[in-house]
Amino acid sequence: MSALLQAEGLSKSFGGVEAVRGVSFELDAGRILAMIGPNGAGKSTCFNMLNGQITPDAGRVRLGGIDITGLGPAAVWRLGVGRTFQITATFASMKVRENVQVALLSFRRRAFSFRGFAGAACRGEADRLLALTGLADQADRPCGELAYGDLKRLELAVALANNPRLLLMDEPTAGMAARERAALMRLAAAVAREKNVAVLFTEHDMDVVFEHADAVMVLDRGERIAFGTPQEVRRDPRVRAVYLGEGFLYDARHREEKPA
């Protein structure tokens, strides 16, 4: 069976600068892949080519065997690609439930008005997504009153409104406390397993990466330099040289050897 997501030879240049060069990888449904690398490695450019914000200069992107290269973000979204962003994007003046309802109505191509919003539209489905992400008791609160960690969970609920097969998460734990980071990624992992959703995320917190990812891909200067299990990647000499540092292997071993 073919992988859900197939990226083949993706390349992109800006003003003569090669941001991504010949990056290829695959991701199966229900699996979690972390994309890591130093600043300027090409992670954001690669991400944006996958969801249609940027058209690659070369290479192809296939989702479920369908070539989606060059399609815009809206078309890619309707084919089952959800996305969260490093900076949360929610409607602060709306209630929590209404934020999810807007996404559900948009996916169903149903017209709505921000003035006099139809409170009953897709309410049941919105409440199910809020329950899935642990926000059922916050449904009637104005979004602007939420704590930052709850905003991140709301963004995840909104990203699930199109019933995605692939979920792209751009630095999902940025700005969160350590306990909140762990809780959000446990939630994302549970959703991936339960709904058989493929998850690709970028992240600078290596504890998050190596605890929750099934596989890790490392970019440097626009090229893929490593791909494998978390254990394989953190032992890769080139990865340690360009990103993790020599001390990371010792730290990882120390954490592994601690008694439970």
Number of C-alpha atoms within 10 A of each C-alpha: 4 12 15 20 22 21 21 16 17 24 24 23 15 9 6 7 9 14 21 28 22 15 19 16 15 14 20 19 19 20 19 24 25 23 25 26 23 15 13 14 19 26 25 16 21 23 20 16 24 28 26 20 16 18 20 22 16 15 17 20 25 17 22 17 12 12 13 18 21 19 18 15 19 13 14 19 21 15 18 18 25 24 22 21 17 15 13 16 13 17 15 14 13 18 19 31 28 27 22 30 26 25 19 23 16 15 15 13 9 10 8 14 8 9 6 7 13 14 10 9 16 18 15 12 15 25 21 14 21 23 15 17 22 15 20 16 11 18 19 13 15 17 22 15 14 16 9 15 18 19 20 27 22 28 22 28 27 27 24 26 22 20 19 21 22 30 25 23 22 20 17 25 24 16 13 14 11 12 9 16 20 16 14 21 18 15 16 21 20 16 19 20 15 10 13 16 26 25 29 23 22 23 20 16 14 15 13 18 22 18 12 18 20 18 21 24 20 23 26 22 17 25 20 21 17 18 18 15 15 19 14 12 21 23 16 16 13 15 20 16 10 15 17 20 14 15 9 15 17 12 11 16 10 10 11 10 9 7 5 5
